[in-house]
Amino acid sequence: MTRPKTLSTQHTLNYRINLKKKEMYKKANQLGFSHALVVACSQELDLLLNKYQGIFSKNEVR
């Protein structure tokens, strides 16, 4: 049985997404947008965004 998607889950993901964005922008300003650490951070952000979209876009369609 899967756990229902709660508002808490949405807030947690939003929080993690915003933290990762800030981290990425800070690294990009310090190192440049094409630096490996910035790219890795961007990929981590992509994973969080994909997870968010996969969970919550299904709920909006219904």
C-alpha positions in Angstrom: 0.0 0.0 0.0 1.4 3.4 -1.0 1.3 6.4 1.2 -1.1 9.1 0.0 0.5 12.3 -1.5 0.1 14.8 1.3 0.5 18.5 1.4 3.5 17.9 3.6 5.2 15.9 0.8 4.5 18.8 -1.6 5.9 21.4 0.9 9.0 19.2 1.5 9.7 18.9 -2.2 9.1 22.6 -2.8 11.6 23.4 0.0 14.2 21.0 -1.4 13.7 22.4 -4.9 14.2 26.0 -3.6 17.3 25.1 -1.7 18.8 23.3 -4.7 18.0 26.3 -6.9 19.8 28.7 -4.5 22.7 26.3 -4.2 23.0 26.1 -8.0 22.7 29.9 -8.5 25.4 30.5 -5.9 27.8 28.0 -7.5 27.1 29.3 -11.0 27.9 32.9 -9.8 31.1 31.7 -8.3 32.3 29.1 -10.8 30.5 29.8 -14.0 27.5 28.0 -15.5 29.4 25.3 -17.3 31.5 24.2 -14.3 31.1 20.5 -13.4 29.8 21.2 -9.9 27.1 23.6 -11.3 26.1 21.0 -13.9 25.9 18.3 -11.2 23.7 20.6 -9.1 21.5 21.3 -12.1 21.0 17.6 -12.7 20.1 17.1 -9.0 17.5 19.9 -9.4 16.2 18.2 -12.5 15.6 15.0 -10.5 13.7 16.9 -7.8 11.6 18.7 -10.4 10.8 15.5 -12.2 9.8 13.8 -9.0 7.5 16.7 -8.1 6.0 16.7 -11.5 5.5 12.9 -11.5 3.7 13.0 -8.2 1.6 16.1 -8.4 0.8 16.6 -12.1 -1.2 13.3 -11.9 -3.3 14.7 -9.1 -4.2 17.8 -11.0 -5.5 15.9 -14.1 -8.2 14.2 -12.1 
